[in-house]
Amino acid sequence: MIISLSHFKGHEQTGFGGAIKNLGMGCGSRRGKMEQHAQGKPMVAPRRCVGCRRCATQCAHGAITFGEDRKASIDWDKCVGCGRCIAVCNTDAIRPGNDAAMEELGCRMAEYAKAVVDGRPQFHISLVIDVSPYCDCHGENDLPIVPDVGMFASFDPVALDQACADACGKQPPIPGSHLDEQMHRGGLLRQARPLHQQHAGHRLAGVPGPL
């Protein structure tokens, strides 16, 4: 029996992190985690880089260095594609090096999650509270992007993530939050669509409500 408990939050590469991310990434091996992130290795736009070095302080692998021009560069041989540098860059100088990286990460994560739960009895719970803009793996984070919604539960992790995303999408952004600043440029939740486009059948089966 698989019982998952997830904190639903924003995510710098998948749009949001919920049950599927908790299962696919959380239950993956170290090699599996790296394989899922493999297509998301970022690139630096030198014109946007101001040399603040925030990205380097967040890189656990020493992949980011600075030249005499104070511009960042990323060594892809050392980079594992975690995306933490993307999240902390205030000037949007660091972006995925592959236009399809976010969609590919979502697909791989869904594949890993399916491998975890396939053929096993399961129940999933998500807490839609303190919805931070970035993954919980960050040592730092910003204030919540939307008000607390509550607790959701389902036997279907796809329907659960969809319900949580829909609920967050109906909330007003918290003034001064990252979402409040960014939503008119596309928003965090919009990036999550590719993950659920693979599971249209599950979505039609019904969406749970808050407990």
PALOTI-840488 format. One record per residue (C-alpha): z, y, x; residue number from 0. Coordinates in pm, 1 decimal. Layout:
N
<pz->Z	py->Y	px->X	nr->NUM>
...
END
This chain:
211
<pz->0.0	py->0.0	px->0.0	nr->0>
<pz->-102.4	py->336.8	px->143.7	nr->1>
<pz->98.3	py->640.1	px->34.7	nr->2>
<pz->-7.7	py->969.9	px->189.3	nr->3>
<pz->176.6	py->1299.8	px->174.1	nr->4>
<pz->-30.3	py->1600.1	px->281.7	nr->5>
<pz->19.8	py->1972.1	px->318.8	nr->6>
<pz->-287.2	py->2139.5	px->173.2	nr->7>
<pz->-397.1	py->2431.2	px->392.3	nr->8>
<pz->-696.2	py->2615.6	px->526.4	nr->9>
<pz->-882.6	py->2488.0	px->829.4	nr->10>
<pz->-1100.6	py->2665.2	px->1082.8	nr->11>
<pz->-1370.2	py->2395.7	px->1085.2	nr->12>
<pz->-1351.0	py->2197.9	px->760.2	nr->13>
<pz->-1265.6	py->2484.7	px->524.8	nr->14>
<pz->-942.0	py->2319.4	px->418.8	nr->15>
<pz->-728.0	py->2024.0	px->516.4	nr->16>
<pz->-586.2	py->1791.6	px->253.3	nr->17>
<pz->-566.2	py->1421.6	px->176.4	nr->18>
<pz->-900.8	py->1327.7	px->332.2	nr->19>
<pz->-824.5	py->1511.9	px->654.7	nr->20>
<pz->-476.0	py->1362.5	px->665.5	nr->21>
<pz->-620.1	py->1012.2	px->629.7	nr->22>
<pz->-934.2	py->1044.5	px->838.1	nr->23>
<pz->-800.2	py->1250.3	px->1125.4	nr->24>
<pz->-433.8	py->1161.2	px->1101.7	nr->25>
<pz->-491.9	py->785.7	px->1095.8	nr->26>
<pz->-766.6	py->790.4	px->1356.1	nr->27>
<pz->-710.4	py->683.3	px->1714.5	nr->28>
<pz->-730.1	py->939.0	px->1996.6	nr->29>
<pz->-1085.3	py->822.7	px->2064.2	nr->30>
<pz->-1162.7	py->847.4	px->1692.7	nr->31>
<pz->-1030.3	py->1201.8	px->1672.8	nr->32>
<pz->-1249.6	py->1304.1	px->1965.1	nr->33>
<pz->-1552.6	py->1132.6	px->1810.4	nr->34>
<pz->-1501.0	py->1321.9	px->1485.8	nr->35>
<pz->-1484.1	py->1654.2	px->1670.1	nr->36>
<pz->-1767.7	py->1576.0	px->1912.0	nr->37>
<pz->-2031.3	py->1792.5	px->1742.4	nr->38>
<pz->-1804.9	py->2093.5	px->1701.9	nr->39>
<pz->-1779.6	py->2214.3	px->2059.9	nr->40>
<pz->-1793.9	py->2593.2	px->2045.0	nr->41>
<pz->-1998.1	py->2857.0	px->2222.6	nr->42>
<pz->-1913.5	py->3214.0	px->2320.7	nr->43>
<pz->-2113.4	py->3520.0	px->2220.0	nr->44>
<pz->-2053.3	py->3739.5	px->2529.0	nr->45>
<pz->-2130.7	py->4064.8	px->2347.8	nr->46>
<pz->-1842.7	py->4001.7	px->2107.9	nr->47>
<pz->-1591.0	py->3880.4	px->2366.8	nr->48>
<pz->-1335.3	py->4147.4	px->2465.0	nr->49>
<pz->-1156.3	py->3937.4	px->2725.9	nr->50>
<pz->-823.2	py->3922.4	px->2542.9	nr->51>
<pz->-769.3	py->3558.6	px->2657.9	nr->52>
<pz->-607.6	py->3447.1	px->2333.1	nr->53>
<pz->-847.8	py->3154.6	px->2321.0	nr->54>
<pz->-743.9	py->3035.3	px->2666.4	nr->55>
<pz->-375.8	py->3034.7	px->2570.9	nr->56>
<pz->-454.8	py->2797.0	px->2283.8	nr->57>
<pz->-674.9	py->2554.5	px->2478.5	nr->58>
<pz->-471.2	py->2250.4	px->2579.9	nr->59>
<pz->-749.0	py->2116.1	px->2801.1	nr->60>
<pz->-821.2	py->2408.8	px->3032.6	nr->61>
<pz->-1177.6	py->2432.8	px->2908.1	nr->62>
<pz->-1190.5	py->2814.3	px->2883.6	nr->63>
<pz->-1228.8	py->3034.8	px->3189.2	nr->64>
<pz->-1315.1	py->3401.0	px->3246.1	nr->65>
<pz->-1565.3	py->3551.1	px->3485.7	nr->66>
<pz->-1563.6	py->3879.9	px->3671.6	nr->67>
<pz->-1703.8	py->4045.0	px->3359.0	nr->68>
<pz->-1389.7	py->3928.8	px->3167.7	nr->69>
<pz->-1606.6	py->3726.4	px->2931.2	nr->70>
<pz->-1496.1	py->3377.8	px->2824.3	nr->71>
<pz->-1696.1	py->3064.3	px->2895.1	nr->72>
<pz->-1629.0	py->2710.1	px->2775.1	nr->73>
<pz->-1669.5	py->2394.3	px->2980.8	nr->74>
<pz->-1800.0	py->2134.7	px->2734.6	nr->75>
<pz->-1702.0	py->1854.7	px->2971.9	nr->76>
<pz->-1338.1	py->1950.0	px->2917.0	nr->77>
<pz->-1363.4	py->2074.0	px->2557.5	nr->78>
<pz->-1268.1	py->1822.0	px->2285.3	nr->79>
<pz->-1399.2	py->2032.0	px->1994.1	nr->80>
<pz->-1062.6	py->2091.4	px->1825.5	nr->81>
<pz->-1163.0	py->2442.8	px->1717.7	nr->82>
<pz->-834.6	py->2616.2	px->1794.3	nr->83>
<pz->-1013.3	py->2879.5	px->2001.1	nr->84>
<pz->-1237.5	py->2957.0	px->1702.6	nr->85>
<pz->-935.4	py->3020.0	px->1484.9	nr->86>
<pz->-759.1	py->3264.5	px->1716.6	nr->87>
<pz->-1060.5	py->3475.0	px->1815.0	nr->88>
<pz->-1020.3	py->3809.9	px->1638.4	nr->89>
<pz->-1373.3	py->3925.9	px->1720.6	nr->90>
<pz->-1561.9	py->3614.0	px->1606.4	nr->91>
<pz->-1693.4	py->3570.1	px->1959.9	nr->92>
<pz->-1638.7	py->3192.8	px->1951.4	nr->93>
<pz->-1833.6	py->2981.9	px->1704.6	nr->94>
<pz->-1942.5	py->2619.0	px->1672.5	nr->95>
<pz->-2231.7	py->2547.6	px->1906.0	nr->96>
<pz->-2405.2	py->2344.5	px->1638.2	nr->97>
<pz->-2498.6	py->2497.4	px->1301.8	nr->98>
<pz->-2430.9	py->2162.9	px->1134.1	nr->99>
<pz->-2101.7	py->2100.7	px->1317.1	nr->100>
<pz->-1876.5	py->2171.1	px->1017.8	nr->101>
<pz->-2079.1	py->1950.7	px->786.7	nr->102>
<pz->-2093.2	py->1671.0	px->1044.6	nr->103>
<pz->-1717.5	py->1687.9	px->1098.9	nr->104>
<pz->-1664.3	py->1664.3	px->723.0	nr->105>
<pz->-1892.6	py->1359.2	px->699.7	nr->106>
<pz->-1724.8	py->1183.0	px->990.0	nr->107>
<pz->-1379.9	py->1259.5	px->857.0	nr->108>
<pz->-1476.5	py->1117.2	px->517.8	nr->109>
<pz->-1607.7	py->801.0	px->686.3	nr->110>
<pz->-1282.7	py->754.4	px->877.1	nr->111>
<pz->-1076.4	py->815.8	px->562.5	nr->112>
<pz->-1279.0	py->555.8	px->372.6	nr->113>
<pz->-1218.3	py->303.1	px->649.0	nr->114>
<pz->-844.1	py->363.1	px->616.7	nr->115>
<pz->-817.3	py->320.6	px->238.3	nr->116>
<pz->-1108.8	py->87.8	px->158.3	nr->117>
<pz->-989.0	py->-213.6	px->-40.0	nr->118>
<pz->-623.6	py->-111.6	px->-20.1	nr->119>
<pz->-393.7	py->5.7	px->-302.3	nr->120>
<pz->-325.6	py->374.6	px->-250.1	nr->121>
<pz->-153.3	py->682.1	px->-385.7	nr->122>
<pz->-185.4	py->1035.7	px->-252.5	nr->123>
<pz->29.3	py->1347.1	px->-286.0	nr->124>
<pz->-60.6	py->1699.0	px->-174.0	nr->125>
<pz->167.0	py->2001.6	px->-154.8	nr->126>
<pz->-20.2	py->2323.7	px->-225.2	nr->127>
<pz->244.5	py->2556.4	px->-88.9	nr->128>
<pz->247.6	py->2788.7	px->211.2	nr->129>
<pz->-131.7	py->2755.3	px->223.8	nr->130>
<pz->-189.3	py->2877.5	px->577.3	nr->131>
<pz->-539.9	py->2976.0	px->693.0	nr->132>
<pz->-542.8	py->2733.3	px->985.4	nr->133>
<pz->-452.0	py->2372.4	px->1057.4	nr->134>
<pz->-84.1	py->2284.9	px->1092.5	nr->135>
<pz->-151.0	py->2166.2	px->1448.5	nr->136>
<pz->-144.6	py->2531.3	px->1557.0	nr->137>
<pz->173.9	py->2651.1	px->1718.7	nr->138>
<pz->105.8	py->2988.8	px->1562.7	nr->139>
<pz->-28.1	py->3065.7	px->1217.3	nr->140>
<pz->-77.3	py->3349.6	px->973.3	nr->141>
<pz->85.7	py->3426.6	px->640.5	nr->142>
<pz->-26.9	py->3214.8	px->340.9	nr->143>
<pz->-366.8	py->3302.7	px->199.9	nr->144>
<pz->-284.9	py->3233.7	px->-168.7	nr->145>
<pz->36.6	py->3204.4	px->-374.2	nr->146>
<pz->209.7	py->2866.2	px->-397.8	nr->147>
<pz->54.3	py->2641.2	px->-663.5	nr->148>
<pz->267.1	py->2325.0	px->-661.2	nr->149>
<pz->236.4	py->1950.0	px->-610.1	nr->150>
<pz->-70.8	py->1740.1	px->-694.8	nr->151>
<pz->-105.9	py->1361.6	px->-697.0	nr->152>
<pz->-382.2	py->1107.6	px->-756.5	nr->153>
<pz->-497.3	py->755.1	px->-677.7	nr->154>
<pz->-825.1	py->913.6	px->-559.1	nr->155>
<pz->-804.2	py->1131.8	px->-244.7	nr->156>
<pz->-1141.2	py->1295.3	px->-314.5	nr->157>
<pz->-1043.2	py->1400.3	px->-666.6	nr->158>
<pz->-710.9	py->1518.7	px->-528.3	nr->159>
<pz->-870.2	py->1741.3	px->-265.0	nr->160>
<pz->-1111.4	py->1876.9	px->-523.9	nr->161>
<pz->-826.4	py->1962.3	px->-761.4	nr->162>
<pz->-632.4	py->2137.6	px->-486.0	nr->163>
<pz->-938.7	py->2333.8	px->-372.0	nr->164>
<pz->-1018.4	py->2433.5	px->-730.8	nr->165>
<pz->-659.7	py->2544.4	px->-787.9	nr->166>
<pz->-659.1	py->2754.0	px->-470.9	nr->167>
<pz->-994.2	py->2902.3	px->-564.8	nr->168>
<pz->-842.6	py->3032.9	px->-888.9	nr->169>
<pz->-559.5	py->3213.7	px->-711.5	nr->170>
<pz->-578.5	py->3576.4	px->-600.8	nr->171>
<pz->-572.8	py->3618.1	px->-222.9	nr->172>
<pz->-244.2	py->3742.8	px->-85.2	nr->173>
<pz->-294.3	py->4104.8	px->26.9	nr->174>
<pz->-322.7	py->4133.8	px->402.9	nr->175>
<pz->-392.4	py->3762.6	px->450.9	nr->176>
<pz->-683.2	py->3619.5	px->647.3	nr->177>
<pz->-852.6	py->3517.8	px->321.5	nr->178>
<pz->-812.1	py->3867.6	px->180.6	nr->179>
<pz->-999.7	py->4000.6	px->484.1	nr->180>
<pz->-1265.1	py->3728.8	px->505.3	nr->181>
<pz->-1343.4	py->3612.9	px->151.1	nr->182>
<pz->-1625.7	py->3859.9	px->99.5	nr->183>
<pz->-1801.2	py->3713.8	px->405.1	nr->184>
<pz->-1812.7	py->3362.5	px->254.9	nr->185>
<pz->-1448.1	py->3259.6	px->236.0	nr->186>
<pz->-1258.0	py->2964.6	px->376.8	nr->187>
<pz->-1290.7	py->2739.1	px->74.1	nr->188>
<pz->-1670.3	py->2765.6	px->54.0	nr->189>
<pz->-1701.1	py->2587.0	px->389.0	nr->190>
<pz->-1547.9	py->2272.7	px->240.8	nr->191>
<pz->-1837.2	py->2194.5	px->5.3	nr->192>
<pz->-2026.6	py->1954.2	px->235.3	nr->193>
<pz->-1727.4	py->1719.0	px->243.0	nr->194>
<pz->-1729.2	py->1674.4	px->-133.0	nr->195>
<pz->-2104.6	py->1666.8	px->-185.0	nr->196>
<pz->-2091.8	py->1311.4	px->-49.0	nr->197>
<pz->-1857.0	py->1200.5	px->-326.0	nr->198>
<pz->-2009.0	py->1329.2	px->-649.0	nr->199>
<pz->-1929.9	py->1001.5	px->-828.6	nr->200>
<pz->-1563.5	py->1028.0	px->-746.3	nr->201>
<pz->-1551.5	py->1386.0	px->-864.6	nr->202>
<pz->-1697.8	py->1293.4	px->-1202.9	nr->203>
<pz->-1428.2	py->1030.8	px->-1250.4	nr->204>
<pz->-1174.6	py->1299.6	px->-1334.2	nr->205>
<pz->-965.3	py->1557.4	px->-1158.5	nr->206>
<pz->-585.0	py->1541.4	px->-1159.3	nr->207>
<pz->-366.5	py->1836.6	px->-1249.1	nr->208>
<pz->-50.3	py->1974.3	px->-1092.4	nr->209>
<pz->274.4	py->1784.6	px->-1144.1	nr->210>
END
